[in-house]
Amino acid sequence: MADSTFWIAALTGGTAVLASWVTSRGNTRAARIQADTAARAQQTERRRESRRTAYLDLIEHAHQTVEVYWEISAVQRTAQAERRPAALEELVERELDAYGKLRRRVRVVELEGPPAAATAANALQKATGPFHRALRDMRSDASADPDPEAVRRFEASYRPFWAALTDFIDAARDAL
């Protein structure tokens, strides 16, 4: 009987060691999975916050850029004829500066992605082109009265710009 007790004890001990080893491996694997999941969640949240910051920065700067365009429209409507060229020259400098800042923010959105948001950001940047070309034509005439067609094109540029901004906001919302 002593022999069978020894074998039962050995079998029980072996089973306990094996069960402990299996449990340890399972716990280790579960801990690894949990750590990987937490790391992915943190990475996803960091990416989301980074994108959100880039998107909000671009939206904010688009509004600042359009404020310069509103000032140009106001000068065009209200400035005295002899003061208009000088006022437009000053605003052209601000418009170029605003465009440069907008372009940098578009590049950040391109970097952050995804492609749909980057495409919408590029379209927003391109929507400033008609303003710039019309403003260039408004300034090209040295007289106090700019080309009425250039003024009309400048004023007509607001609607496509707002549409491009709305498209970007929609793409940014979808990306987040």
FIKOLZA-1660 file (N, C-alpha, C; in steps of 0.1 Angstrom, whole numbers, plus 5000, padded with zeros to 4 digits):
% residues 176
   i   px   py   pz ch aa at
   1 5008 4988 5000  A  M  N
   1 5000 5000 5000  A  M CA
   1 5009 5013 5000  A  M  C
   2 5020 5012 5006  A  A  N
   2 5029 5023 5006  A  A CA
   2 5033 5027 4992  A  A  C
   3 5034 5016 4984  A  D  N
   3 5038 5019 4970  A  D CA
   3 5028 5027 4963  A  D  C
   4 5015 5024 4964  A  S  N
   4 5005 5031 4957  A  S CA
   4 5003 5045 4963  A  S  C
   5 5006 5047 4976  A  T  N
   5 5005 5060 4981  A  T CA
   5 5016 5069 4975  A  T  C
   6 5028 5063 4974  A  F  N
   6 5038 5071 4968  A  F CA
   6 5035 5075 4953  A  F  C
   7 5029 5066 4946  A  W  N
   7 5026 5069 4932  A  W CA
   7 5014 5079 4931  A  W  C
   8 5005 5078 4940  A  I  N
   8 4994 5088 4940  A  I CA
   8 4999 5101 4944  A  I  C
   9 5008 5102 4954  A  A  N
   9 5014 5115 4958  A  A CA
   9 5022 5120 4947  A  A  C
  10 5030 5112 4940  A  A  N
  10 5038 5117 4929  A  A CA
  10 5029 5122 4917  A  A  C
  11 5018 5115 4914  A  L  N
  11 5009 5119 4904  A  L CA
  11 5002 5132 4907  A  L  C
  12 4998 5133 4920  A  T  N
  12 4991 5145 4925  A  T CA
  12 5001 5157 4924  A  T  C
  13 5013 5154 4929  A  G  N
  13 5024 5165 4928  A  G CA
  13 5027 5169 4914  A  G  C
  14 5028 5159 4905  A  G  N
  14 5031 5162 4891  A  G CA
  14 5020 5170 4885  A  G  C
  15 5007 5166 4888  A  T  N
  15 4996 5173 4883  A  T CA
  15 4995 5187 4888  A  T  C
  16 4999 5189 4901  A  A  N
  16 4999 5203 4906  A  A CA
  16 5010 5211 4900  A  A  C
  17 5021 5206 4897  A  V  N
  17 5032 5213 4891  A  V CA
  17 5028 5217 4876  A  V  C
  18 5022 5207 4869  A  L  N
  18 5018 5210 4856  A  L CA
  18 5007 5220 4855  A  L  C
  19 4997 5219 4865  A  A  N
  19 4986 5229 4865  A  A CA
  19 4992 5243 4868  A  A  C
  20 5001 5244 4877  A  S  N
  20 5007 5256 4880  A  S CA
  20 5014 5262 4868  A  S  C
  21 5022 5254 4861  A  W  N
  21 5029 5259 4849  A  W CA
  21 5019 5264 4838  A  W  C
  22 5008 5256 4836  A  V  N
  22 4998 5260 4826  A  V CA
  22 4991 5273 4831  A  V  C
  23 4988 5274 4843  A  T  N
  23 4982 5287 4849  A  T CA
  23 4991 5298 4847  A  T  C
  24 5004 5296 4850  A  S  N
  24 5014 5307 4849  A  S CA
  24 5015 5311 4835  A  S  C
  25 5016 5302 4825  A  R  N
  25 5017 5306 4811  A  R CA
  25 5004 5313 4807  A  R  C
  26 4993 5309 4812  A  G  N
  26 4980 5315 4808  A  G CA
  26 4980 5330 4814  A  G  C
  27 4984 5331 4826  A  N  N
  27 4985 5344 4832  A  N CA
  27 4994 5353 4825  A  N  C
  28 5006 5348 4822  A  T  N
  28 5016 5356 4814  A  T CA
  28 5010 5360 4801  A  T  C
  29 5004 5351 4794  A  R  N
  29 4998 5355 4781  A  R CA
  29 4987 5365 4783  A  R  C
  30 4979 5363 4793  A  A  N
  30 4968 5373 4795  A  A CA
  30 4973 5387 4798  A  A  C
  31 4984 5387 4806  A  A  N
  31 4990 5400 4810  A  A CA
  31 4996 5406 4797  A  A  C
  32 5003 5398 4789  A  R  N
  32 5008 5404 4776  A  R CA
  32 4997 5409 4767  A  R  C
  33 4987 5402 4766  A  I  N
  33 4975 5407 4758  A  I CA
  33 4970 5420 4763  A  I  C
  34 4968 5420 4777  A  Q  N
  34 4963 5432 4783  A  Q CA
  34 4972 5444 4781  A  Q  C
  35 4985 5442 4782  A  A  N
  35 4995 5453 4780  A  A CA
  35 4995 5457 4766  A  A  C
  36 4994 5448 4756  A  D  N
  36 4993 5452 4742  A  D CA
  36 4981 5460 4739  A  D  C
  37 4970 5455 4745  A  T  N
  37 4957 5462 4743  A  T CA
  37 4957 5476 4748  A  T  C
  38 4963 5478 4760  A  A  N
  38 4964 5491 4767  A  A CA
  38 4973 5500 4758  A  A  C
  39 4984 5494 4753  A  A  N
  39 4994 5502 4745  A  A CA
  39 4987 5507 4732  A  A  C
  40 4979 5498 4726  A  R  N
  40 4972 5502 4713  A  R CA
  40 4962 5512 4717  A  R  C
  41 4955 5511 4728  A  A  N
  41 4945 5521 4731  A  A CA
  41 4951 5535 4734  A  A  C
  42 4963 5535 4741  A  Q  N
  42 4970 5547 4743  A  Q CA
  42 4974 5553 4730  A  Q  C
  43 4980 5545 4721  A  Q  N
  43 4984 5550 4708  A  Q CA
  43 4973 5556 4700  A  Q  C
  44 4962 5549 4700  A  T  N
  44 4950 5553 4693  A  T CA
  44 4945 5567 4698  A  T  C
  45 4945 5568 4712  A  E  N
  45 4941 5580 4718  A  E CA
  45 4950 5592 4715  A  E  C
  46 4963 5589 4715  A  R  N
  46 4973 5599 4712  A  R CA
  46 4971 5604 4697  A  R  C
  47 4969 5594 4688  A  R  N
  47 4967 5598 4674  A  R CA
  47 4955 5606 4672  A  R  C
  48 4944 5602 4679  A  R  N
  48 4932 5609 4679  A  R CA
  48 4933 5624 4684  A  R  C
  49 4940 5625 4695  A  E  N
  49 4942 5639 4700  A  E CA
  49 4951 5647 4691  A  E  C
  50 4961 5641 4686  A  S  N
  50 4970 5648 4676  A  S CA
  50 4963 5653 4664  A  S  C
  51 4954 5644 4659  A  R  N
  51 4946 5647 4647  A  R CA
  51 4936 5658 4651  A  R  C
  52 4930 5657 4662  A  R  N
  52 4920 5667 4666  A  R CA
  52 4927 5681 4667  A  R  C
  53 4938 5681 4673  A  T  N
  53 4945 5694 4675  A  T CA
  53 4949 5700 4661  A  T  C
  54 4954 5691 4652  A  A  N
  54 4957 5696 4638  A  A CA
  54 4945 5701 4631  A  A  C
  55 4934 5694 4632  A  Y  N
  55 4921 5697 4625  A  Y CA
  55 4916 5711 4631  A  Y  C
  56 4916 5712 4644  A  L  N
  56 4911 5724 4650  A  L CA
  56 4919 5736 4647  A  L  C
  57 4932 5734 4646  A  D  N
  57 4942 5745 4643  A  D CA
  57 4939 5749 4629  A  D  C
  58 4937 5740 4619  A  L  N
  58 4934 5744 4606  A  L CA
  58 4921 5751 4604  A  L  C
  59 4911 5746 4611  A  I  N
  59 4898 5753 4611  A  I CA
  59 4898 5767 4616  A  I  C
  60 4905 5768 4628  A  E  N
  60 4907 5782 4634  A  E CA
  60 4914 5791 4624  A  E  C
  61 4925 5786 4618  A  H  N
  61 4932 5795 4609  A  H CA
  61 4925 5798 4596  A  H  C
  62 4916 5789 4592  A  A  N
  62 4908 5792 4580  A  A CA
  62 4899 5803 4583  A  A  C
  63 4893 5804 4595  A  H  N
  63 4885 5815 4599  A  H CA
  63 4893 5828 4600  A  H  C
  64 4905 5827 4605  A  Q  N
  64 4914 5839 4606  A  Q CA
  64 4917 5844 4592  A  Q  C
  65 4919 5835 4582  A  T  N
  65 4922 5838 4569  A  T CA
  65 4910 5845 4562  A  T  C
  66 4898 5840 4564  A  V  N
  66 4886 5846 4558  A  V CA
  66 4884 5860 4564  A  V  C
  67 4888 5862 4577  A  E  N
  67 4887 5876 4582  A  E CA
  67 4895 5886 4574  A  E  C
  68 4907 5882 4570  A  V  N
  68 4915 5891 4561  A  V CA
  68 4907 5893 4548  A  V  C
  69 4901 5883 4543  A  Y  N
  69 4893 5885 4530  A  Y CA
  69 4881 5894 4533  A  Y  C
  70 4875 5893 4544  A  W  N
  70 4864 5902 4548  A  W CA
  70 4869 5917 4548  A  W  C
  71 4881 5919 4554  A  E  N
  71 4886 5932 4555  A  E CA
  71 4889 5937 4541  A  E  C
  72 4894 5929 4532  A  I  N
  72 4896 5933 4518  A  I CA
  72 4883 5937 4512  A  I  C
  73 4873 5929 4514  A  S  N
  73 4859 5933 4508  A  S CA
  73 4855 5946 4514  A  S  C
  74 4857 5948 4527  A  A  N
  74 4852 5961 4533  A  A CA
  74 4860 5973 4528  A  A  C
  75 4873 5971 4526  A  V  N
  75 4881 5982 4520  A  V CA
  75 4877 5985 4506  A  V  C
  76 4874 5974 4499  A  Q  N
  76 4869 5976 4485  A  Q CA
  76 4856 5984 4484  A  Q  C
  77 4847 5981 4494  A  R  N
  77 4834 5988 4494  A  R CA
  77 4835 6002 4500  A  R  C
  78 4843 6004 4510  A  T  N
  78 4841 6016 4518  A  T CA
  78 4853 6026 4517  A  T  C
  79 4865 6021 4514  A  A  N
  79 4877 6030 4514  A  A CA
  79 4875 6041 4503  A  A  C
  80 4880 6052 4506  A  Q  N
  80 4881 6063 4496  A  Q CA
  80 4890 6059 4485  A  Q  C
  81 4886 6063 4473  A  A  N
  81 4893 6059 4461  A  A CA
  81 4908 6061 4462  A  A  C
  82 4913 6072 4467  A  E  N
  82 4927 6075 4467  A  E CA
  82 4934 6066 4478  A  E  C
  83 4927 6062 4488  A  R  N
  83 4933 6054 4499  A  R CA
  83 4932 6039 4497  A  R  C
  84 4924 6035 4488  A  R  N
  84 4922 6021 4485  A  R CA
  84 4934 6013 4481  A  R  C
  85 4942 6018 4471  A  P  N
  85 4954 6010 4467  A  P CA
  85 4964 6008 4479  A  P  C
  86 4966 6018 4488  A  A  N
  86 4975 6016 4499  A  A CA
  86 4969 6006 4509  A  A  C
  87 4956 6007 4511  A  A  N
  87 4950 5997 4520  A  A CA
  87 4951 5983 4515  A  A  C
  88 4948 5982 4502  A  L  N
  88 4949 5968 4496  A  L CA
  88 4963 5963 4497  A  L  C
  89 4973 5971 4495  A  E  N
  89 4987 5967 4496  A  E CA
  89 4990 5961 4510  A  E  C
  90 4986 5968 4520  A  E  N
  90 4988 5963 4534  A  E CA
  90 4981 5950 4536  A  E  C
  91 4968 5949 4531  A  L  N
  91 4961 5936 4533  A  L CA
  91 4966 5925 4524  A  L  C
  92 4973 5928 4513  A  V  N
  92 4979 5917 4505  A  V CA
  92 4990 5911 4513  A  V  C
  93 4998 5919 4521  A  E  N
  93 5008 5913 4529  A  E CA
  93 5002 5904 4540  A  E  C
  94 4992 5908 4546  A  R  N
  94 4985 5900 4556  A  R CA
  94 4979 5887 4550  A  R  C
  95 4974 5889 4537  A  E  N
  95 4968 5877 4531  A  E CA
  95 4979 5867 4527  A  E  C
  96 4990 5871 4523  A  L  N
  96 5001 5862 4520  A  L CA
  96 5006 5855 4532  A  L  C
  97 5007 5862 4543  A  D  N
  97 5011 5857 4556  A  D CA
  97 5001 5846 4561  A  D  C
  98 4988 5850 4560  A  A  N
  98 4977 5840 4564  A  A CA
  98 4978 5828 4555  A  A  C
  99 4980 5830 4542  A  Y  N
  99 4981 5818 4533  A  Y CA
  99 4992 5809 4537  A  Y  C
 100 5004 5815 4540  A  G  N
 100 5015 5807 4544  A  G CA
 100 5012 5798 4557  A  G  C
 101 5006 5805 4566  A  K  N
 101 5002 5797 4579  A  K CA
 101 4992 5787 4576  A  K  C
 102 4982 5790 4567  A  L  N
 102 4972 5780 4564  A  L CA
 102 4979 5768 4557  A  L  C
 103 4988 5771 4548  A  R  N
 103 4995 5760 4541  A  R CA
 103 5003 5751 4550  A  R  C
 104 5009 5757 4560  A  R  N
 104 5017 5748 4570  A  R CA
 104 5007 5739 4578  A  R  C
 105 4996 5745 4581  A  R  N
 105 4986 5737 4589  A  R CA
 105 4980 5726 4580  A  R  C
 106 4978 5728 4567  A  V  N
 106 4974 5718 4558  A  V CA
 106 4984 5707 4557  A  V  C
 107 4997 5710 4557  A  R  N
 107 5007 5700 4557  A  R CA
 107 5007 5691 4570  A  R  C
 108 5004 5697 4581  A  V  N
 108 5003 5689 4593  A  V CA
 108 4991 5680 4592  A  V  C
 109 4980 5684 4587  A  V  N
 109 4969 5675 4585  A  V CA
 109 4972 5664 4575  A  V  C
 110 4980 5667 4565  A  E  N
 110 4984 5657 4556  A  E CA
 110 4993 5646 4563  A  E  C
 111 5001 5651 4572  A  L  N
 111 5009 5642 4580  A  L CA
 111 5001 5633 4590  A  L  C
 112 4991 5640 4596  A  E  N
 112 4983 5633 4606  A  E CA
 112 4973 5623 4599  A  E  C
 113 4968 5626 4587  A  G  N
 113 4959 5618 4580  A  G CA
 113 4945 5618 4586  A  G  C
 114 4937 5609 4582  A  P  N
 114 4938 5599 4571  A  P CA
 114 4937 5606 4558  A  P  C
 115 4938 5599 4547  A  P  N
 115 4938 5605 4533  A  P CA
 115 4926 5614 4530  A  P  C
 116 4914 5610 4535  A  A  N
 116 4902 5618 4532  A  A CA
 116 4903 5632 4539  A  A  C
 117 4908 5633 4551  A  A  N
 117 4910 5646 4557  A  A CA
 117 4921 5654 4550  A  A  C
 118 4932 5647 4546  A  A  N
 118 4942 5654 4539  A  A CA
 118 4937 5659 4525  A  A  C
 119 4929 5652 4518  A  T  N
 119 4924 5656 4506  A  T CA
 119 4915 5668 4508  A  T  C
 120 4906 5668 4518  A  A  N
 120 4897 5679 4521  A  A CA
 120 4906 5691 4525  A  A  C
 121 4916 5689 4533  A  A  N
 121 4925 5701 4537  A  A CA
 121 4932 5707 4524  A  A  C
 122 4936 5699 4515  A  N  N
 122 4942 5704 4503  A  N CA
 122 4932 5712 4495  A  N  C
 123 4919 5707 4494  A  A  N
 123 4909 5714 4487  A  A CA
 123 4906 5727 4494  A  A  C
 124 4907 5728 4507  A  L  N
 124 4905 5740 4514  A  L CA
 124 4916 5750 4511  A  L  C
 125 4928 5745 4510  A  Q  N
 125 4939 5754 4507  A  Q CA
 125 4937 5759 4492  A  Q  C
 126 4933 5751 4483  A  K  N
 126 4931 5755 4469  A  K CA
 126 4920 5765 4468  A  K  C
 127 4910 5765 4477  A  A  N
 127 4899 5774 4477  A  A CA
 127 4903 5788 4480  A  A  C
 128 4916 5790 4485  A  T  N
 128 4920 5804 4486  A  T CA
 128 4926 5810 4473  A  T  C
 129 4929 5801 4464  A  G  N
 129 4934 5806 4451  A  G CA
 129 4926 5816 4444  A  G  C
 130 4913 5814 4442  A  P  N
 130 4905 5824 4436  A  P CA
 130 4905 5838 4443  A  P  C
 131 4906 5838 4456  A  F  N
 131 4907 5851 4463  A  F CA
 131 4920 5857 4459  A  F  C
 132 4931 5850 4459  A  H  N
 132 4944 5855 4457  A  H CA
 132 4945 5861 4442  A  H  C
 133 4940 5853 4433  A  R  N
 133 4941 5858 4419  A  R CA
 133 4932 5870 4417  A  R  C
 134 4920 5870 4423  A  A  N
 134 4912 5882 4421  A  A CA
 134 4918 5894 4428  A  A  C
 135 4924 5892 4439  A  L  N
 135 4931 5903 4446  A  L CA
 135 4943 5908 4438  A  L  C
 136 4950 5899 4432  A  R  N
 136 4961 5903 4424  A  R CA
 136 4956 5912 4412  A  R  C
 137 4945 5908 4406  A  D  N
 137 4939 5915 4395  A  D CA
 137 4934 5929 4400  A  D  C
 138 4928 5929 4412  A  M  N
 138 4923 5941 4418  A  M CA
 138 4934 5951 4420  A  M  C
 139 4946 5947 4423  A  R  N
 139 4957 5955 4426  A  R CA
 139 4965 5959 4414  A  R  C
 140 4964 5951 4403  A  S  N
 140 4972 5953 4391  A  S CA
 140 4969 5967 4385  A  S  C
 141 4957 5971 4386  A  D  N
 141 4954 5984 4380  A  D CA
 141 4959 5995 4390  A  D  C
 142 4967 6004 4385  A  A  N
 142 4973 6014 4393  A  A CA
 142 4963 6025 4397  A  A  C
 143 4952 6025 4390  A  S  N
 143 4942 6036 4393  A  S CA
 143 4935 6032 4406  A  S  C
 144 4927 6041 4411  A  A  N
 144 4920 6040 4424  A  A CA
 144 4908 6030 4422  A  A  C
 145 4903 6028 4410  A  D  N
 145 4892 6020 4407  A  D CA
 145 4897 6006 4402  A  D  C
 146 4895 5996 4409  A  P  N
 146 4900 5983 4404  A  P CA
 146 4890 5977 4394  A  P  C
 147 4894 5967 4387  A  D  N
 147 4886 5961 4377  A  D CA
 147 4873 5955 4384  A  D  C
 148 4861 5959 4379  A  P  N
 148 4849 5954 4386  A  P CA
 148 4848 5939 4385  A  P  C
 149 4853 5933 4374  A  E  N
 149 4852 5919 4372  A  E CA
 149 4861 5912 4383  A  E  C
 150 4872 5917 4386  A  A  N
 150 4881 5912 4397  A  A CA
 150 4874 5912 4410  A  A  C
 151 4867 5924 4413  A  V  N
 151 4860 5925 4425  A  V CA
 151 4849 5915 4426  A  V  C
 152 4842 5913 4415  A  R  N
 152 4831 5903 4415  A  R CA
 152 4836 5889 4417  A  R  C
 153 4848 5886 4411  A  R  N
 153 4854 5872 4413  A  R CA
 153 4858 5871 4428  A  R  C
 154 4863 5881 4433  A  F  N
 154 4867 5881 4447  A  F CA
 154 4855 5878 4456  A  F  C
 155 4845 5885 4454  A  E  N
 155 4833 5883 4462  A  E CA
 155 4826 5869 4460  A  E  C
 156 4827 5864 4448  A  A  N
 156 4822 5851 4445  A  A CA
 156 4830 5840 4450  A  A  C
 157 4842 5843 4456  A  S  N
 157 4851 5832 4461  A  S CA
 157 4847 5827 4475  A  S  C
 158 4838 5835 4482  A  Y  N
 158 4834 5831 4495  A  Y CA
 158 4827 5818 4496  A  Y  C
 159 4817 5816 4487  A  R  N
 159 4809 5804 4487  A  R CA
 159 4817 5791 4485  A  R  C
 160 4826 5791 4475  A  P  N
 160 4834 5778 4474  A  P CA
 160 4844 5776 4486  A  P  C
 161 4849 5787 4492  A  F  N
 161 4857 5786 4503  A  F CA
 161 4850 5780 4515  A  F  C
 162 4838 5785 4518  A  W  N
 162 4830 5779 4529  A  W CA
 162 4826 5765 4526  A  W  C
 163 4823 5762 4514  A  A  N
 163 4820 5748 4510  A  A CA
 163 4832 5739 4513  A  A  C
 164 4844 5743 4509  A  A  N
 164 4856 5735 4511  A  A CA
 164 4858 5734 4526  A  A  C
 165 4856 5744 4534  A  L  N
 165 4858 5743 4549  A  L CA
 165 4848 5734 4555  A  L  C
 166 4835 5734 4550  A  T  N
 166 4825 5725 4555  A  T CA
 166 4829 5710 4551  A  T  C
 167 4834 5708 4539  A  D  N
 167 4838 5695 4535  A  D CA
 167 4850 5690 4544  A  D  C
 168 4859 5699 4547  A  F  N
 168 4870 5695 4556  A  F CA
 168 4865 5692 4570  A  F  C
 169 4856 5700 4575  A  I  N
 169 4850 5697 4589  A  I CA
 169 4844 5683 4589  A  I  C
 170 4836 5680 4578  A  D  N
 170 4830 5667 4577  A  D CA
 170 4840 5656 4577  A  D  C
 171 4851 5657 4569  A  A  N
 171 4861 5647 4568  A  A CA
 171 4868 5646 4581  A  A  C
 172 4871 5657 4588  A  A  N
 172 4877 5656 4601  A  A CA
 172 4869 5649 4611  A  A  C
 173 4856 5652 4611  A  R  N
 173 4847 5645 4620  A  R CA
 173 4847 5630 4618  A  R  C
 174 4846 5627 4605  A  D  N
 174 4846 5612 4602  A  D CA
 174 4859 5606 4606  A  D  C
 175 4870 5613 4605  A  A  N
 175 4883 5607 4609  A  A CA
 175 4885 5605 4624  A  A  C
 176 4878 5614 4631  A  L  N
 176 4879 5613 4646  A  L CA
 176 4869 5602 4651  A  L  C
% end
